[in-house]
Amino acid sequence: MWLPSEHDPIIVPKFKKKKIGYYSFKMRSEEGEIRSRRPYGTVPRLGGTMKCSTYGGYGHNKKMCKHKVLLIINVFILHITVILALFK
């Protein structure tokens, strides 16, 4: 069938089952490169503060705003005064 070869025989790789889902990988570092302790792909939160889009305050965002309740109450009172003014 095949003639004998003078090369090494072919070694078949072991079968590995592929893991399900997203897997992370690290880039190969070059010689002398310093690696940070953070996991690959994370972004530091340095140099900026959050700003609330509800009333413009710094230090929190719209989701964590304590003034949101006051804003909703003020808008509700404004609507009621407009409706009462229409009926007078």
Number of C-alpha atoms within 10 A of each C-alpha: 3 4 5 6 7 6 6 6 7 6 6 6 6 6 6 6 6 6 7 6 6 6 6 9 8 8 7 7 9 8 6 6 8 8 10 7 6 9 10 12 9 7 8 7 7 6 5 7 11 12 14 17 13 14 13 12 14 11 12 15 17 16 10 10 16 12 14 14 10 11 13 11 12 12 12 11 12 12 12 12 11 10 11 10 9 8 6 5
